[in-house]
């Protein structure tokens, strides 16, 4: 792989691996031809355009780059702090931490997480954050410096779960400010080929119905995605039913916050009727299996989404930026929560989770026409995997092996928009070791200065109790 970064700097090239994972499955004896960052041909060697260099990659596989359908790029520095914590960690840990950042810390945190993501096989990230222009610019600079594809968010929040309810004047001012921020954000993202704008509202407790409708309608009119945390926690659902007489997703549907332009994060506590709302409106979902395991949420009915035609992708929710282990978690969570109870030994037959983490996540993120597949017309976002290791030799079923047996150290190269941005776990064009060494103190200081409330304490504190 030593010459791949130089090769991908050319305008046109072709790669001939042992295996290519296409929308039709894993195929042998195929060549992937790339021109100006776009996949122009996937087929036999004889179809490659004359004059295009073809590089053989024996005992390698090319697979689509994975897309993290839900994460928070401000949460790089304190992930282990959440270990053993009771639910609602966003109130006690993440919001205090992210709220204390300046623009430079936003840049460092984002670049830190992008490094993790590329090492883990993610070529695209869907970020969730309500950022001002200065912090959004810092985040965009980090994405540009690293070379990763980003769905960038801004939006608004006006809490409605306190003792004082916002007045009509408060709501009108908040909506006006949110729409101005949204307009500026969308304009800022134009001209940045790897960055796509989106809008967001944190959750049902974070905005009155008028704000939900205003931002969702504006996003739909502008052709950008609208994100919201939906039916994630018992507390959230209980509050919504007591306050509105409706579950969160039902309330969103009443206020226009559903539709093909919307991405609903988690949906762990959805009824059959709510699954139908998602299906009927063409709304998308991010399934976050590790978040369920680590935060104590229920497990989203992803097999039900798949069976009923609900659009869904898979996200990390800032747990662990390792796409291959995320595939395993996605399948395992469904096996424990549904498959074993029903003697469903297939549990999605592996390809369900691969598709969800690649083209499903791309579709949910509004990038379905851009990335997620090894197919002509798509941008060249892909991984080169080493097939020689004992974990996957001999090979019998590549897709099951991808879900259960491949490891991050088998990712030899990560290509985004046709350009190699990581080779042998090292970024191309910048020094990751120097970056981490330089910013380690900043990371510790950022966590130490934030008003975090940790309930559980360190693991060692509980030894021998």
N, C-alpha and C positions, 0 to 999 in steps of 0.2 A: 504493500500500500504506500510505499515511500514516494512513488511518483504520481499518486492520484491527485494530490493537490495541484501539482503543476499541470497535469492533463486537464483537470476541470477548469483551469483558467483559460483554456482555448475556447473559441466560439462554438466548435462542433467536435464531438467525440462520441464513441460508442463503447459499451462495456459488455463483455460476454462472460457472465458468471455460469456456474454449474446449474443454478436454479434462479428463477425470477418469480416472485409472488405477485400474480396479476389478479384482476377482479374475477377471473375464472378459476383461480387457484394457483398452486405452485406448478410451474412449467419448466421443463428442461430445454436446452439447446436454443435459447432465445437471446437476442441481443437488444440491449436498451440503448437507443440512439438519442443524444441530447444535442440541441442546437439553441444557442442563446438562452440557456436556462430552462428550456422547455423540452419535454419528452416528445419527440416527433415520430418515433417508430419503436414498436416492441414486436419483434418477429425474428424469423430465421436470418442468418448471417447474409444470405444472398440479397436481402432487401436493403442493406445498409447503403447509403448514398456513396457513390464513388468519391474517393479522396478523403473520406472520413476515417481517422485512425481507429482501429478496433483493438481494444486491450482485453486479452483473455484473463479471467479471474477464476482459475481452477479451484475447486473445493470451496467456493464462496457462494453466498446467496445475496440477492438484492431484494429488499422488502421496502414497502412504503415507510416513510418516516412517521412516527407516532405523533399524535397531537394531544396535548394535555387540555381537555375541555373545561377544566376549572382549576384555577390556582390563584394565590395571592402573593404577588412578587415582593411584598414587604415583609414576608415571614421567614426570611432565610436564616436569621441568626439564632432563633430560640426554639427550634422544633423539639428538642429533647425535654424542654421545660414542661411540655404538655403531657409527658408520660405520667400515667396514674391519676391525672386530673379528672374531676367530675365534669359533667357536661357544661355547655355555655362558656367554653374557654375563650370565645371571641370577646366576651365582655371583660374578662379578668386579665387576659394575656395579649391577644392580638390587637384589639383596638387601642389599648394604652401604648403598646409598642409602636405600631405604625403611626399613631397620632403624634409621637414625639420626634419623628424623623424630619430632617431638613432635606433639601433637594439632593445634596451630595450623598447623604445616606441612602436615599431612594435609589440613586444610581448604583451604589455599591451593592445594595441588597439585590437589586434586579440582576446585575451582572453575575453575582454570586449564584443566584438561582438558575440563570441561563446556562452557566457552566455546568451545574449539576444536571440540568435537563438534557443538554447535548451529550454529556457522558452517558446518560441513561437512554439515549435513542429518541428523544423528542426533537422534532424539527419545527414544531409550532406550539405556541402557548396562548391560552385564553386567560387573560388577567382580569381580576375583579378588584376594582378600587375606585373610590370617588376622589379624584386627584385634581388639584388646580393646575393651571397652565405650566408653571415652573417645574412642578414635580413630574408632570406628564412628559415634559421635554427631557428631563433627566432620564426617565425610564426609556424613552424612545432612543436616546443616545446610547444607552447600554445595549439595547437590542441591535442597533446599527453596528456598534463596535464588535459585537459577538457574531452577528450574521444569522440570527434566528428569526423565524416568522412569528409575528405577534399580533394578537387581537387586543387592542388597548382600550381601556374603559375610562369613562368619567361619568358623572351623574349627579345625584343629589340625595339628601336624606333630611327629613323633617320628622323627628320622632313623635309618635302619637300614642305611646304607651306610658306616658308620665302623668302626673297629677294635673298638670296644666295642658289643656288642649290648644293647639294653634288656632288662631282666629282666621277668618276669611282673608283678612289683610296679610297675615303671616303666610298663608298658603299662596296667595297671589304673588307676593314678593319672592317666595322660594321658587315657584314655578318659573317666573321671569328670569331669575338668576340662573336656574338650571338650564333653561333653553339657550341663554346666551353662552354659558359654558359649553354646552353641547355643540353649538354652532362653531365656536372657536376650535373645539377639539377635532371636529370633523375636518375643518379647513386645515388644521395643522398636520393631520395624517395624510392629506393629499400630497402626491408627489413622493411618498416614501413607499416603495414597492413592496416591502416586507411588513408593513404596518397597516392594519385595518382598524378603523374606529368602531367603538360600540358605546352604548349608554347603559346605565344600571341604576337600580335602587336596591339597597341592601336586603330588605325583607318586609313582611307585612306590617311590622311594628314601626317601620322607618319612614312611612310616607302615607299621607291621606290619599283616598281614592282619586281625587282630582289630579294629584301629582303623578300617580301611576299612569293614568290615562294620557296626560299631557306628554310625558316622556316616551311612553310606548307609541303613541300616535306619531310623534315627531320622528322617532327612530324608523318606523315603518315608512313614513313619507320620504325620508332621506336614504332608505335602502340600507340601513345599518341594523345591527343586532341589539336587542334589549335584553339585559340579563337581570335575574332576580333569584335570591334564595327562596325556595318554595317547599313548604311542608317538610322541613328538615327535622325540627325538634318538637317534642311533646309540648314544651312550654309555648312555642310559637303557635301551634295548632290550638291549644287550649285557650290562649289569649284571644285568638281570632274568633273562635266560636263564641266566647263570652262577650266579646266586644261588638262583633258584626253579625253574629248569628250565622256565620258561614265559615267554612274552612278556608285557609289561605288561598288555595288555587281557585276555589269557587268565587272568592272575593276578587281575585285578579281577573277572572273571566267576566265578572260584572262590570269591571272598570277598564276593559280593553287591553289588559296586559297579558294576552295570549295571542297566538297566531304564528305563522311561519317565521316571523322575524324575532321570536322570543326564545330565550334559552333559560330553562328553569333548572336551577342547581339543586341536586340531591333527590327531591321527591321520594323520600324514604317512607313517608306516611301518607300514601295516596290510596283512596278507595277505588273500587271498580269504576264508579261513576267518574271520578277524577281522571282515571286513566283514559276514559272515553272523551273527556274534555280535551286532554292532550292530543288524542288521536284525531278527533273531529276538527280541531282548530289547526292541526299541523304544527303544533308547538314542539320544541325540542327539549331534551333532558340531558343533564350530565349525571352519570352514574359514578359515584365516588366510593368504591368498596373499602379502601383503607381508612377513609374518614369514618365510615360506620364502625370499623373495628377499633380504631384508636380513640374515637370520641364518644362511643357508646350509642350512636344513632342506630336505628333499625336499618336493615339492608333494603335498598330499593328493589322493587320487583322487576329486575332487568329482563328476565326471561319472559315475563308478561309483556313488557314493552316490545320485545322482539316479536312475540307471537301475534300481537295486535297491531303491529305496524306503527308504533310510536317511534319517532326519530330520537335516537340517543347516541351519545358518545361517552367516553370514559375520562374521568379527571382524577388528579391526585389530591386536590384541596390542600396543597402544600404539605403533604405527608412525607412522601419519598419520591424523588424524581428518577425513577427507574422504570421505564416503560415495560420491560420484560417481566419484572416482578409484579407490575400492575396488572398485566394480563393474567398471571397466575391468581392474583387476589380477586380479580373480577369473576373468574370461573369458580374459584373455591368458595367465595361468599355465596354464590347462587347454589352450589352443591350442598352447602351446609344448611342454607335457609329454605331451599325448596326441593332440590334434587333428591336428597336422601330420604326426605319425608314421603316422596311420591315414587320412589324407586326409578327415578329418571337418571339412568347411568350416563346418558349422553351429555346432558346439561349444556346444550349449546354447541356441542360437537367441535369445539375449539375455534372454528372459523368465525362463529358469532362474535367472540370477544376480540379477535384480530380485526374484523371488519369494523366493529364499534370503535376501537381505539385508533383506527386510521381513517377510512372514508366516512364512518359514522360521526366521529369527532369533527372532521372537516365540515361535514354537512351541518351539524349542530352549530358550529362556529360561523356559519355563513361563508365558508371557504370551499364548498363542494365543487365549484367550477375551477378551483385553483390547485388544490392539493388533495392528498389522501389516497391516491392510487398510482400504480405504475401503469400508465395508459397514455396514449397519444393525446396531446392537448393539455395535459397537466404540467404544472411546474415540476422541475426535477428535484423533489425532496425525497431522499431515500437513504437507507442504511446498507452498508456492505457487511455481511456476517461471515465469520469463520466457521466452516462446517467440519473442521478436522478434529475437533476436541472430543475426548472420550464420552462426554455427557450426551453427545448427539451422533455418535458413531457406533454401529451402523445406523443409518437413517431408515425409518419405516413409514413415518407419517409426519411430514414436515410441519404441518399446522399444529398438531398436538405437541410436537417437540418445541415449537416456538412459544406456546402457552406455558409449558411446564418445565422445559429443560434448558433452554438457552439462558445465558448469563450476560451481564453487561460487559464483561471482559472479552466477549466474542464479537463485540461491535468494533470492527476494524476502521470504519470510516463513516462519517455523517456528512451528507451532502444536502445543502439547502439552496434552492433556486439555481441548481446546476453547479454550485461551487462547493468544494470540500472545505468544511469549516472545522472539522475535528478528525484527527487521524491517530489511531492507537491511544485513545482517551486523552489526547492533548489537543488544545485548540490551535488552529492554524492562524498565524499572524500576530499572536500576542502571548505573553508569558503568564500562564495561570498560577504557577508557583510564586512568582513575584507579586502578582495581584493579591493572592491570599495572604502572603506574608505581610505585605504593606497594610492590609486592611483588617487583620485579625484583631488589633486593639480597638479599631472603630466598631467592629461587631460586638465585642464584649462591652464597650462603653455604651453602645446604643441600648443593649438589653439592661445593663445596670442602671441607666438613667431613667428608664421607662417606669411608670407607676404600676408595675405588674403585681397582681395578687396571685400567689401560688398556694393552693390549698393542700396539696398532697406532700410536697417536699421531695427531696432526693430519694432515689431508690435505696441508697445505703442507710438512710435514716430508719428504715423499716427492717433491717437485717436483725435476725435473732429476737424479734418481738413475739 
